[in-house]
């Protein structure tokens, strides 16, 4: 279902039930990247998911690495200017699908060819692979393109049993990366399915490969408190997929946003998934729906909502990211795509909901709508972001270029987000170093 349709349906649902929507606080972005366009003239670029790489020598030279789906990958400086563009792989045959980069994350200090190497990992939805790009700090300092493809040439599909199955496009979708001692991992979700897979990265002759460590199937249907069964809204033949994910590096916990269901917490222990726990539901959870074949979308029957949904997330639940602070404190942030807000939960304890915020228009940038991916870091990143940075995807960049709908990324100071709340959120720039994986 489209994000705009879901936003309208969410508002209608609230009017019918009489529930009061939490009032989000407003913040404004400081920087935005150039708009990209999903048409032939724009190279079929559709912004989706960002990651932040922290420069070890000069944090002010840190990078934002972001996916553009069919158009591949862009690399930006903290001023929002494009530093490098990487095309997605071409189709391997006439009838095969080309590469399509969906999500991206960063791991630090992976042992590759005998050297500690920072990697940007990308889920290639088009070819059902994980692509790995080495990040060169010396190239950043010299103003050269900093990313280089170091994926093994014989990388196997993540989920598909054959290349023919790859072209069915039930492929690698969401991605979150993390390190544990001397090893690095990627958690990858499967498009149109509830499956999530844990991969371990391997150095294969100075290039990056991977192998499966564990697989988890989240529920595809649910028993509601009244005893009735409910299956989340999806296109025919599809199941409620996961895209937005984040791993708490210190606590070894995966947070996974199942788009039409809610947020899951899954412990990661000894390279295995623990028992998943649903910690929050989207508002539409449990609401009956039908499929409109002519419009090719779900129609939610909000008049018959049984009232089992949550209060903080409007479907789709999307980009998840972790803000680390001392003593297990900090926050889980999740994109509530249906109402253009971001929900904030306590990182510790039971994950209590603390409030929501929206990135709204300012003199410098427009606001954020229908956001897919987000990434937050707590450490100082130079003069522009001295107390941390939040990067968010904007699914409706403005002003529009005629009939062309643009997308881009917004950079917001973390202290601006923290200070917008009536009880300010924590700003902690010293207690967590994303490069410290021990």
Secondary structure, DSSP 8 states (H G I E B T S, - for coil): --HHHHHHHHHHHHHHH-------EEEE-SEE---EESSTTTTT-----EEEE--SS-GGG-EEEEE-BTT-EEEE-TTS-EEEEE-----SSTTS----EEEEEEEEEEEETTEEEEEEEEEETTTTEEEEEEE-HHHHHHTS--EEE-B-TT---SS-SSHHHHTTT--EEEEEEEEETTEEEEEEEETTS-EEEEEEEEESSSSEEEEEEEEEE--SEEE-TTS-EEE---STT----EEEEEEETTTTEEEEEETTTEEEEEEEETTEE---EEEEEBTTTT--EEEETTTTEEEE-GGG--S-S-SSB-SSEEEEEEEE-GGG-EEEEEEEGGGTEEEEEESSTT--EEEEEEEE--SS-----S---EEEE-S-BTTTBTT-EEEEEEEEEEEEETTEEEEEEEEEEHHHHHHHSSS-----SSS--TT---
